[in-house]
Amino acid sequence: MRLPMIALLAALVMAGCSSTSRVMLGPTYPPLSPAQVRIYYQPPPRYREVALLETESGGFTYGEQNKMNAVLTKLRVEAA
């Protein structure tokens, strides 16, 4: 009985450590695969803003590269 409660509590804590917020700015488009989402560090010459996304790597992510990978993965999933 205690083990399922501990597992549930751990899952809730981990879920609460990272969140993604989204503010829609334009029209929505059909969903696509996260692998198809391109991340630009500078806006391309022609673009349309669709949404503002904000996320965190999570409290259990260690190392700068792992944190960056976690953030980019979450942003791709949310954008897709």
Secondary structure as GFF3:
##gff-version 3
##sequence-region A 1 80
A	DSSP	alpha_helix	2	17	.	.	.	ID=ss1
A	DSSP	beta_strand	20	24	.	.	.	ID=ss2
A	DSSP	three_ten_helix	34	36	.	.	.	ID=ss3
A	DSSP	beta_strand	51	55	.	.	.	ID=ss4
A	DSSP	alpha_helix	64	79	.	.	.	ID=ss5
###
